[in-house]
Structures are given as structure tokens and as C-alpha cells.
Amino acid sequence: MDRIAVLTTKRLRLRAWEEHDLAPFAALNADPLVMAHFPKCLDRAESDAFAARIRDHFARHGFGLWAVEVPGVTGFAGFVGLSVPAFQAPFTPCVEIGWRLSAACWGHGYATEAARAAVAFGFNDLGFKEIVSFTVPANLPSRRVMERLGMSRTPADDFEHPNLPSGHKLRPHVLYRLRAP
């Protein structure tokens, strides 16, 4: 892809990743508070590899997880965007909306605001018919974002994440769906 779409909202700018994002991204991924609902914190090499996969996803699909800026507040708050999960489950193939913001950026509505822009781009510009999101049942802040986006959950759609071993406390996941208007 030659150019990554830049999405802007009233308070945010969702943009392509830049080299100077890697250090704050590594700090975010090393924060136990941010990573509480993930299997582990990431070291710098793992975080950089994740950023490389995000860039590759944009190149392959024309969309992905945008770096989020809060102008006047921070040049890098985390990411929000659309991705194609790399695992098989009853609901795949699909497009997922996801986010990860630094703890300092929680509680300001940034995740919801950025996710609304990404969902609108997915439906209006990319023509998706459905976008999903998923997390562990205990991740109530993310579940609230999903609900504010208008997503709905059918408990029969909940699943065991195949990338985690059987019996792992984070293996159970709830699935939310949003259909195009």
C-alpha cells in the first residue's frame, strides 16, 4: 500500500506508525497494568516485532492498527484499529476492532472515539459488513468500549482463544459483533 489513511476525530489523529513510536510502544507493552488481560508483558524486541507485524498488516490489507496521537497531549497514546485475526475460530475469517492505550490515556474516551472512527472507515470506506471484537470476560473497560460502539454479545459466540493452552486463565473470551448500518 502506498499511503495509509489518516483518520481524524475531534481530539485524535490515527496515523501510520513512525520510528519514534517504538520506544513509547515498548513502554506501553511492558506496563503490567496495560497488559493485565494479556498473557504477559512484552520486552523491547517482542514489542518491536509486534509493531513490524502491524506495519506488514497495513501493507497486506490496506488497513490495520493505527498509531493514535492526542494533539497537545501526547504524540503516541497507543493503537486503535482494524485487523484480521491470525487464528482460526468459528467466527473467522473476520475483521476485528482492537485497541491498546497507555494507562495515562485511560478514562478520557479516547478508545471509544478512535474506535468509532476506525469502524466508520471499515464500513464506509472498506465496505465491511461486520466487525467483531473480543477480550477476556474480566476486561470490563474494553467490554464497555465495545458496548458504546453499539456492539452486541451473544453468549453462544463466546470462545476459547486457540493461541492459549487449555486451562489457561485467559483462554475464555467473549465475542462482540457489529453489523454495518
N, CA, C and O of each residue as an XYZ file, in Angstrom:
724
protein
N       0.850     -1.181      0.000
C       0.000      0.000      0.000
C       0.885      1.229      0.000
O       1.840      1.322      0.771
N       0.563      2.159     -0.860
C       1.381      3.357     -0.981
C       1.169      4.325      0.174
O       2.129      4.905      0.683
N      -0.065      4.502      0.586
C      -0.361      5.513      1.592
C      -1.392      4.966      2.565
O      -2.400      4.382      2.166
N      -1.124      5.163      3.832
C      -2.052      4.721      4.872
C      -2.987      5.876      5.185
O      -2.545      7.001      5.417
N      -4.286      5.588      5.188
C      -5.282      6.610      5.503
C      -5.028      7.169      6.898
O      -4.706      6.428      7.827
N      -5.177      8.474      7.031
C      -5.107      9.144      8.325
C      -6.542      9.462      8.720
O      -7.285     10.072      7.952
N      -6.926      9.044      9.920
C      -8.268      9.314     10.427
C      -8.157     10.373     11.511
O      -7.288     10.297     12.379
N      -9.036     11.355     11.456
C      -9.031     12.381     12.493
C     -10.407     12.465     13.131
O     -11.432     12.275     12.476
N     -10.403     12.752     14.412
C     -11.633     12.975     15.168
C     -11.495     14.346     15.819
O     -10.538     15.075     15.558
N     -12.429     14.677     16.643
C     -12.383     15.977     17.317
C     -11.086     16.145     18.118
O     -10.511     17.233     18.150
N     -10.626     15.059     18.768
C      -9.460     15.168     19.648
C      -8.263     14.324     19.234
O      -7.189     14.457     19.821
N      -8.424     13.456     18.235
C      -7.409     12.446     17.962
C      -6.977     12.422     16.507
O      -7.678     12.896     15.613
N      -5.803     11.855     16.305
C      -5.277     11.611     14.956
C      -4.782     10.162     14.915
O      -3.895      9.781     15.679
N      -5.361      9.365     14.023
C      -4.947      7.981     13.824
C      -4.113      7.962     12.555
O      -4.584      8.369     11.493
N      -2.874      7.491     12.659
C      -1.912      7.651     11.570
C      -1.021      6.421     11.432
O      -1.071      5.490     12.235
N      -0.200      6.458     10.376
C       0.801      5.408     10.172
C       1.830      5.447     11.307
O       2.043      6.480     11.940
N       2.448      4.316     11.539
C       3.492      4.212     12.559
C       4.773      4.865     12.073
O       5.084      4.862     10.882
N       5.518      5.432     13.038
C       6.804      6.057     12.763
C       7.834      5.478     13.731
O       7.484      4.942     14.782
N       9.088      5.594     13.365
C      10.163      5.008     14.200
C      10.108      5.513     15.650
O      10.364      4.751     16.582
N       9.775      6.788     15.836
C       9.768      7.336     17.202
C       8.614      6.793     18.049
O       8.545      7.085     19.243
N       7.708      6.010     17.455
C       6.632      5.374     18.223
C       7.115      4.130     18.961
O       6.476      3.691     19.917
N       8.239      3.558     18.525
C       8.657      2.260     19.057
C       8.984      2.303     20.550
O       8.614      1.381     21.277
N       9.661      3.336     21.024
C      10.009      3.411     22.448
C       8.765      3.551     23.333
O       8.630      2.799     24.299
N       7.843      4.492     23.037
C       6.651      4.553     23.889
C       5.763      3.312     23.747
O       5.066      2.939     24.690
N       5.787      2.669     22.565
C       5.028      1.430     22.397
C       5.621      0.339     23.278
O       4.883     -0.429     23.895
N       6.937      0.264     23.341
C       7.592     -0.724     24.196
C       7.254     -0.471     25.669
O       7.018     -1.415     26.424
N       7.231      0.792     26.074
C       6.882      1.121     27.465
C       5.447      0.706     27.764
O       5.167      0.159     28.831
N       4.547      0.960     26.837
C       3.143      0.572     26.999
C       3.036     -0.955     27.134
O       2.331     -1.450     28.013
N       3.728     -1.693     26.272
C       3.659     -3.154     26.283
C       4.373     -3.784     27.475
O       4.161     -4.961     27.768
N       5.216     -3.019     28.165
C       5.913     -3.510     29.353
C       5.177     -3.145     30.643
O       5.603     -3.534     31.731
N       4.087     -2.409     30.530
C       3.328     -1.944     31.701
C       2.382     -3.043     32.169
O       1.467     -3.411     31.433
N       2.578     -3.576     33.373
C       1.704     -4.653     33.861
C       0.225     -4.246     33.951
O      -0.655     -5.095     33.812
N      -0.049     -2.977     34.176
C      -1.437     -2.512     34.235
C      -2.085     -2.612     32.846
O      -3.198     -3.120     32.715
N      -1.394     -2.132     31.822
C      -1.898     -2.183     30.453
C      -2.058     -3.631     29.993
O      -3.009     -3.958     29.283
N      -1.138     -4.485     30.392
C      -1.091     -5.860     29.892
C      -1.793     -6.861     30.815
O      -1.619     -8.070     30.664
N      -2.573     -6.368     31.755
C      -3.212     -7.246     32.748
C      -4.088     -8.326     32.126
O      -4.223     -9.402     32.707
N      -4.681     -8.077     30.974
C      -5.582     -9.054     30.352
C      -4.927     -9.777     29.178
O      -5.610    -10.355     28.333
N      -3.609     -9.737     29.137
C      -2.831    -10.435     28.122
C      -1.921    -11.445     28.813
O      -1.673    -11.325     30.013
N      -1.424    -12.430     28.086
C      -0.620    -13.474     28.731
C       0.631    -12.976     29.438
O       1.023    -13.532     30.464
N       1.269    -11.923     28.898
C       2.477    -11.422     29.548
C       2.810    -10.041     29.006
O       2.306     -9.623     27.964
N       3.665     -9.350     29.733
C       4.232     -8.109     29.225
C       5.223     -8.465     28.121
O       5.753     -9.575     28.079
N       5.460     -7.513     27.236
C       6.401     -7.729     26.137
C       7.705     -6.995     26.410
O       7.699     -5.870     26.909
N       8.822     -7.634     26.082
C      10.093     -6.925     26.156
C      10.258     -6.087     24.887
O       9.402     -6.132     24.003
N      11.329     -5.339     24.793
C      11.508     -4.416     23.671
C      11.524     -5.156     22.329
O      10.897     -4.708     21.369
N      12.224     -6.264     22.261
C      12.304     -7.000     20.996
C      10.926     -7.513     20.586
O      10.570     -7.446     19.409
N      10.145     -8.026     21.541
C       8.791     -8.514     21.242
C       7.882     -7.370     20.812
O       7.074     -7.522     19.896
N       8.015     -6.229     21.474
C       7.208     -5.064     21.127
C       7.547     -4.562     19.724
O       6.652     -4.249     18.940
N       8.840     -4.488     19.411
C       9.247     -4.060     18.073
C       8.757     -5.038     17.009
O       8.354     -4.625     15.921
N       8.792     -6.332     17.319
C       8.300     -7.338     16.366
C       6.798     -7.174     16.153
O       6.312     -7.343     15.035
N       6.063     -6.849     17.206
C       4.626     -6.603     17.092
C       4.383     -5.387     16.189
O       3.513     -5.423     15.320
N       5.142     -4.329     16.393
C       4.998     -3.134     15.545
C       5.299     -3.475     14.083
O       4.644     -2.952     13.181
N       6.269     -4.333     13.844
C       6.587     -4.745     12.474
C       5.422     -5.531     11.869
O       5.112     -5.372     10.688
N       4.781     -6.373     12.671
C       3.608     -7.111     12.175
C       2.457     -6.153     11.867
O       1.712     -6.378     10.913
N       2.300     -5.098     12.652
C       1.265     -4.097     12.393
C       1.535     -3.414     11.047
O       0.625     -3.253     10.234
N       2.760     -3.024     10.823
C       3.123     -2.391      9.545
C       2.885     -3.345      8.377
O       2.378     -2.934      7.333
N       3.246     -4.609      8.549
C       3.048     -5.612      7.498
C       1.560     -5.806      7.213
O       1.166     -5.986      6.061
N       0.739     -5.769      8.254
C      -0.709     -5.925      8.085
C      -1.248     -4.805      7.192
O      -2.048     -5.063      6.293
N      -0.816     -3.566      7.433
C      -1.230     -2.449      6.573
C      -0.827     -2.715      5.124
O      -1.614     -2.483      4.206
N       0.382     -3.194      4.921
C       0.873     -3.445      3.565
C       0.056     -4.536      2.870
O      -0.216     -4.441      1.673
N      -0.333     -5.567      3.618
C      -1.073     -6.683      3.022
C      -2.555     -6.388      2.827
O      -3.147     -6.823      1.839
N      -3.163     -5.648      3.764
C      -4.617     -5.493      3.770
C      -5.112     -4.079      3.441
O      -6.278     -3.900      3.090
N      -4.243     -3.087      3.550
C      -4.676     -1.717      3.303
C      -5.348     -1.061      4.500
O      -5.861      0.053      4.398
N      -5.344     -1.743      5.620
C      -5.863     -1.203      6.885
C      -5.124     -1.903      8.008
O      -4.417     -2.885      7.780
N      -5.289     -1.395      9.224
C      -4.601     -2.021     10.346
C      -4.816     -1.262     11.635
O      -5.818     -0.568     11.813
N      -3.858     -1.408     12.528
C      -3.897     -0.771     13.842
C      -3.123      0.538     13.741
O      -1.893      0.545     13.689
N      -3.863      1.645     13.714
C      -3.239      2.961     13.592
C      -2.580      3.381     14.903
O      -3.062      3.048     15.985
N      -1.481      4.110     14.797
C      -0.908      4.795     15.953
C      -1.835      5.965     16.275
O      -2.311      6.655     15.373
N      -2.086      6.180     17.558
C      -3.011      7.237     17.989
C      -2.234      8.366     18.636
O      -1.455      8.158     19.566
N      -2.462      9.562     18.126
C      -1.926     10.787     18.712
C      -3.068     11.538     19.395
O      -4.207     11.511     18.928
N      -2.756     12.199     20.493
C      -3.678     13.142     21.117
C      -2.974     14.499     21.028
O      -2.208     14.856     21.923
N      -3.228     15.261     19.951
C      -2.507     16.529     19.757
C      -2.572     17.427     20.995
O      -3.630     17.634     21.589
N      -1.411     17.944     21.354
C      -1.319     18.793     22.533
C      -1.180     18.030     23.828
O      -0.928     18.622     24.877
N      -1.347     16.687     23.766
C      -1.238     15.860     24.964
C      -0.103     14.851     24.822
O       0.795     14.803     25.663
N      -0.139     14.047     23.761
C       0.909     13.055     23.522
C       0.987     12.715     22.037
O      -0.025     12.661     21.338
N       2.193     12.493     21.581
C       2.416     12.096     20.196
C       2.138     10.632     19.940
O       1.998     10.213     18.791
N       2.058      9.837     21.022
C       1.749      8.415     20.889
C       1.003      7.951     22.124
O       1.574      7.857     23.211
N      -0.294      7.659     21.945
C      -1.123      7.187     23.057
C      -1.268      5.680     23.047
O      -1.629      5.085     24.062
N      -0.987      5.043     21.891
C      -1.185      3.608     21.727
C      -1.707      3.343     20.335
O      -1.392      4.075     19.396
N      -2.506      2.294     20.198
C      -3.078      1.997     18.888
C      -4.560      1.721     18.988
O      -5.067      1.317     20.035
N      -5.245      1.947     17.885
C      -6.646      1.577     17.695
C      -6.785      1.243     16.221
O      -6.219      1.928     15.368
N      -7.528      0.202     15.922
C      -7.733     -0.077     14.512
C      -8.342     -1.425     14.216
O      -8.903     -2.098     15.080
N      -8.206     -1.789     12.956
C      -8.836     -2.972     12.388
C      -7.769     -3.986     12.000
O      -6.716     -3.617     11.481
N      -8.040     -5.256     12.250
C      -7.082     -6.282     11.864
C      -7.810     -7.581     11.540
O      -8.959     -7.794     11.927
N      -7.106     -8.427     10.825
C      -7.598     -9.762     10.503
C      -6.905    -10.719     11.463
O      -5.688    -10.885     11.381
N      -7.645    -11.354     12.371
C      -7.009    -12.273     13.321
C      -6.259    -13.396     12.590
O      -6.706    -13.898     11.559
N      -5.118    -13.768     13.153
C      -4.261    -14.779     12.543
C      -4.498    -16.168     13.129
O      -3.606    -17.016     13.095
N      -5.674    -16.401     13.656
C      -6.009    -17.724     14.187
C      -7.355    -18.150     13.624
O      -8.101    -17.337     13.078
N      -7.656    -19.430     13.762
C      -8.944    -19.941     13.300
C      -9.878    -20.129     14.483
O      -9.489    -20.639     15.533
N     -11.115    -19.707     14.285
C     -12.175    -19.854     15.281
C     -13.485    -19.937     14.507
O     -13.503    -19.679     13.303
N     -14.570    -20.289     15.168
C     -15.852    -20.406     14.453
C     -16.292    -19.132     13.733
O     -17.061    -19.211     12.775
N     -15.825    -17.962     14.168
C     -16.255    -16.697     13.573
C     -15.245    -16.133     12.567
O     -15.470    -15.056     12.016
N     -14.148    -16.835     12.322
C     -13.161    -16.365     11.344
C     -13.411    -17.021     10.005
O     -13.976    -18.113      9.964
N     -13.011    -16.398      8.901
C     -12.295    -15.119      8.814
C     -13.202    -13.944      9.169
O     -14.419    -13.997      8.986
N     -12.588    -12.896      9.673
C     -13.340    -11.721     10.102
C     -12.400    -10.527     10.174
O     -11.197    -10.651      9.942
N     -12.960     -9.383     10.494
C     -12.178     -8.177     10.780
C     -12.504     -7.792     12.218
O     -13.666     -7.716     12.618
N     -11.447     -7.553     12.977
C     -11.578     -7.215     14.394
C     -11.226     -5.749     14.614
O     -10.320     -5.217     13.972
N     -11.947     -5.101     15.521
C     -11.558     -3.781     16.017
C     -10.870     -4.007     17.355
O     -11.367     -4.751     18.201
N      -9.718     -3.358     17.542
C      -8.979     -3.528     18.788
C      -8.272     -2.247     19.173
O      -8.155     -1.321     18.370
N      -7.802     -2.200     20.404
C      -7.143     -1.013     20.933
C      -6.231     -1.400     22.069
O      -6.441     -2.408     22.744
N      -5.223     -0.590     22.270
C      -4.328     -0.678     23.435
C      -3.758      0.706     23.630
O      -2.989      1.193     22.801
N      -4.133      1.336     24.719
C      -3.669      2.693     25.022
C      -2.878      2.696     26.321
O      -3.100      1.856     27.193
N      -1.968      3.628     26.445
C      -1.207      3.767     27.693
C      -2.173      4.088     28.826
O      -3.209      4.718     28.613
N      -1.828      3.653     30.016
C      -2.699      3.870     31.178
C      -2.975      5.356     31.406
O      -4.053      5.716     31.877
N      -2.025      6.212     31.082
C      -2.221      7.663     31.252
C      -3.342      8.188     30.361
O      -3.891      9.260     30.617
N      -3.679      7.436     29.318
C      -4.719      7.872     28.373
C      -6.066      7.207     28.628
O      -7.009      7.408     27.863
N      -6.165      6.422     29.690
C      -7.439      5.783     30.026
C      -8.379      6.802     30.664
O      -7.947      7.791     31.256
N      -9.666      6.534     30.527
C     -10.675      7.329     31.213
C     -11.018      8.652     30.549
O     -11.719      9.475     31.138
N     -10.530      8.870     29.325
C     -10.810     10.114     28.611
C     -11.712      9.901     27.397
O     -12.032     10.855     26.688
N     -12.121      8.661     27.157
C     -12.957      8.364     25.998
C     -12.188      8.229     24.699
O     -12.789      8.151     23.627
N     -10.857      8.200     24.782
C     -10.055      8.113     23.560
C     -10.282      6.804     22.805
O     -10.411      6.812     21.581
N     -10.333      5.678     23.525
C     -10.516      4.386     22.847
C     -11.829      4.374     22.076
O     -11.862      3.954     20.920
N     -12.901      4.825     22.697
C     -14.198      4.844     22.026
C     -14.189      5.796     20.841
O     -14.684      5.455     19.766
N     -13.633      6.984     21.025
C     -13.605      7.980     19.948
C     -12.801      7.467     18.747
O     -13.243      7.582     17.604
N     -11.639      6.912     19.009
C     -10.807      6.386     17.924
C     -11.451      5.164     17.283
O     -11.419      5.013     16.062
N     -12.035      4.291     18.099
C     -12.672      3.088     17.557
C     -13.871      3.449     16.681
O     -14.111      2.794     15.667
N     -14.612      4.464     17.053
C     -15.732      4.903     16.194
C     -15.226      5.334     14.820
O     -15.852      5.032     13.804
N     -14.096      6.038     14.786
C     -13.520      6.465     13.511
C     -13.068      5.256     12.701
O     -13.281      5.208     11.489
N     -12.444      4.280     13.358
C     -11.978      3.082     12.654
C     -13.150      2.258     12.128
O     -13.100      1.750     11.008
N     -14.199      2.126     12.929
C     -15.398      1.380     12.487
C     -16.033      2.079     11.291
O     -16.394      1.425     10.312
N     -16.172      3.393     11.358
C     -16.750      4.140     10.232
C     -15.915      3.939      8.971
O     -16.468      3.755      7.886
N     -14.605      3.973      9.101
C     -13.725      3.741      7.956
C     -13.940      2.327      7.400
O     -14.017      2.135      6.186
N     -14.035      1.350      8.294
C     -14.242     -0.036      7.866
C     -15.544     -0.234      7.116
O     -15.577     -0.924      6.097
N     -16.614      0.362      7.610
C     -17.912      0.203      6.959
C     -18.035      1.093      5.715
O     -18.455      0.624      4.657
N     -17.674      2.360      5.840
C     -17.915      3.321      4.763
C     -16.876      3.284      3.649
O     -17.224      3.396      2.473
N     -15.608      3.130      4.009
C     -14.545      3.184      3.004
C     -14.129      1.800      2.512
O     -13.772      1.639      1.345
N     -14.171      0.808      3.389
C     -13.707     -0.529      3.019
C     -14.849     -1.494      2.714
O     -14.619     -2.576      2.174
N     -16.070     -1.111      3.053
C     -17.234     -1.919      2.712
C     -17.432     -3.175      3.533
O     -18.099     -4.106      3.080
N     -16.865     -3.226      4.739
C     -17.078     -4.402      5.580
C     -18.546     -4.506      5.982
O     -19.219     -3.494      6.180
N     -19.026     -5.720      6.097
C     -20.408     -5.979      6.504
C     -20.521     -6.198      8.008
O     -21.584     -6.000      8.596
N     -19.409     -6.613      8.625
C     -19.412     -6.879     10.062
C     -18.007     -6.652     10.604
O     -17.017     -6.916      9.922
N     -17.932     -6.163     11.834
C     -16.682     -6.021     12.570
C     -16.911     -6.655     13.931
O     -17.954     -6.450     14.551
N     -15.931     -7.429     14.395
C     -16.035     -8.078     15.694
C     -14.988     -7.516     16.643
O     -14.065     -6.811     16.235
N     -15.150     -7.841     17.900
C     -14.147     -7.549     18.908
C     -14.252     -8.619     19.974
O     -15.324     -9.183     20.195
N     -13.143     -8.899     20.632
C     -13.164     -9.927     21.667
C     -12.134     -9.623     22.733
O     -11.145     -8.932     22.493
N     -12.386    -10.149     23.904
C     -11.486     -9.976     25.041
C     -11.828    -11.025     26.087
O     -12.772    -11.797     25.922
N     -11.060    -11.045     27.154
C     -11.368    -11.932     28.271
C     -12.570    -11.348     29.021
O     -12.758    -10.132     29.034
N     -13.382    -12.206     29.644
C     -14.580    -11.707     30.341
C     -14.284    -10.632     31.392
O     -15.108     -9.741     31.598
N     -13.139    -10.694     32.053
C     -12.817     -9.757     33.129
C     -12.409     -8.378     32.637
O     -12.302     -7.453     33.442
N     -12.178     -8.212     31.339
C     -11.724     -6.917     30.822
C     -12.928     -5.991     30.612
O     -13.324     -5.697     29.484
N     -13.482     -5.553     31.718
C     -14.701     -4.734     31.677
C     -14.514     -3.395     30.972
O     -15.429     -2.970     30.266
N     -13.377     -2.700     31.120
C     -13.227     -1.440     30.373
C     -13.325     -1.646     28.855
O     -13.988     -0.862     28.175
N     -12.688     -2.671     28.321
C     -12.791     -2.914     26.881
C     -14.196     -3.342     26.496
O     -14.695     -2.950     25.442
N     -14.830     -4.129     27.323
C     -16.205     -4.544     27.023
C     -17.140     -3.335     26.986
O     -18.065     -3.286     26.174
N     -16.898     -2.357     27.867
C     -17.721     -1.139     27.850
C     -17.495     -0.350     26.567
O     -18.439      0.218     26.018
N     -16.250     -0.306     26.079
C     -15.991      0.362     24.800
C     -16.777     -0.344     23.704
O     -17.422      0.311     22.886
N     -16.730     -1.672     23.679
C     -17.475     -2.438     22.669
C     -18.963     -2.085     22.722
O     -19.595     -1.887     21.684
N     -19.507     -2.008     23.907
C     -20.934     -1.691     24.057
C     -21.229     -0.256     23.622
O     -22.265     -0.001     23.009
N     -20.322      0.694     23.935
C     -20.525      2.080     23.492
C     -20.474      2.190     21.966
O     -21.079      3.091     21.386
N     -19.755      1.277     21.321
C     -19.705      1.255     19.860
C     -20.988      0.680     19.252
O     -21.184      0.727     18.037
N     -21.855      0.139     20.106
C     -23.085     -0.477     19.610
C     -22.934     -1.959     19.331
O     -23.821     -2.575     18.741
N     -21.823     -2.532     19.747
C     -21.597     -3.956     19.521
C     -22.457     -4.757     20.484
O     -22.797     -4.291     21.571
N     -22.802     -5.965     20.069
C     -23.605     -6.818     20.945
C     -22.960     -8.191     21.076
O     -22.225     -8.646     20.200
N     -23.257     -8.826     22.189
C     -22.692    -10.130     22.512
C     -23.805    -11.158     22.580
O     -24.858    -10.921     23.172
N     -23.559    -12.292     21.970
C     -24.412    -13.467     22.108
C     -23.561    -14.504     22.822
O     -22.582    -14.974     22.243
N     -23.888    -14.886     24.055
C     -23.014    -15.799     24.804
C     -22.649    -17.087     24.045
O     -21.582    -17.656     24.276
N     -23.511    -17.536     23.162
C     -23.192    -18.746     22.387
C     -21.983    -18.531     21.463
O     -21.368    -19.500     21.019
N     -21.637    -17.264     21.170
C     -20.478    -16.959     20.322
C     -19.160    -16.923     21.094
O     -18.089    -16.914     20.486
N     -19.227    -16.902     22.423
C     -18.004    -16.856     23.213
C     -17.145    -18.073     22.868
O     -17.668    -19.109     22.457
N     -15.830    -17.947     23.037
C     -14.929    -18.991     22.562
C     -13.691    -19.110     23.436
O     -13.416    -18.253     24.275
N     -12.967    -20.170     23.224
C     -11.685    -20.410     23.868
C     -10.611    -19.947     22.880
O     -10.569    -20.434     21.750
N      -9.747    -19.017     23.287
C      -8.732    -18.495     22.364
C      -7.735    -19.607     22.026
O      -7.079    -20.147     22.917
N      -7.622    -19.948     20.738
C      -6.784    -21.082     20.361
C      -5.280    -20.869     20.535
O      -4.520    -21.836     20.488
N      -4.838    -19.639     20.733
C      -3.406    -19.390     20.909
C      -2.947    -19.555     22.351
O      -1.765    -19.388     22.652
N      -3.873    -19.880     23.236
C      -3.528    -20.100     24.635
C      -3.801    -21.559     24.995
O      -4.743    -22.156     24.476
N      -2.994    -22.132     25.870
C      -3.173    -23.554     26.201
C      -4.465    -23.817     26.961
O      -4.978    -22.952     27.671
N      -4.967    -25.006     26.799
C      -6.173    -25.436     27.524
C      -5.953    -25.240     29.018
O      -4.901    -25.589     29.553
N      -6.953    -24.680     29.682
C      -6.859    -24.440     31.118
C      -6.253    -23.094     31.489
O      -6.308    -22.712     32.658
N      -5.676    -22.359     30.538
C      -5.093    -21.047     30.829
C      -6.207    -20.093     31.261
O      -7.282    -20.081     30.663
N      -5.951    -19.301     32.293
C      -6.991    -18.415     32.836
C      -7.483    -17.378     31.828
O      -8.599    -16.878     31.966
N      -6.676    -17.043     30.817
C      -7.084    -16.051     29.818
C      -7.645    -16.684     28.544
O      -7.961    -15.967     27.595
N      -7.772    -17.989     28.506
C      -8.266    -18.656     27.293
C      -9.736    -18.328     26.997
O     -10.061    -18.100     25.832
N     -10.643    -18.291     27.988
C     -12.040    -17.938     27.678
C     -12.147    -16.482     27.200
O     -11.589    -15.576     27.818
N     -12.866    -16.275     26.100
C     -13.065    -14.947     25.522
C     -14.545    -14.712     25.210
O     -15.281    -15.636     24.866
N     -14.950    -13.466     25.339
C     -16.281    -13.050     24.913
C     -16.144    -12.401     23.538
O     -15.153    -11.728     23.257
N     -17.139    -12.608     22.693
C     -17.133    -12.071     21.336
C     -18.280    -11.094     21.166
O     -19.424    -11.395     21.506
N     -17.964     -9.919     20.636
C     -18.954     -8.893     20.334
C     -18.979     -8.682     18.827
O     -17.947     -8.807     18.168
N     -20.147     -8.363     18.277
C     -20.306     -8.142     16.841
C     -20.993     -6.809     16.582
O     -21.793     -6.326     17.382
N     -20.650     -6.232     15.431
C     -21.325     -5.023     14.969
C     -21.517     -5.177     13.469
O     -20.556     -5.387     12.729
N     -22.763     -5.069     13.028
C     -23.063     -5.179     11.605
C     -23.126     -3.786     10.982
O     -23.467     -2.807     11.646
N     -22.796     -3.720      9.715
C     -22.816     -2.444      9.003
C     -24.234     -1.881      9.012
O     -25.207     -2.633      8.953
N     -24.348     -0.551      9.088
C     -25.693      0.050      9.086
C     -26.394     -0.140      7.747
O     -27.529      0.304      7.577
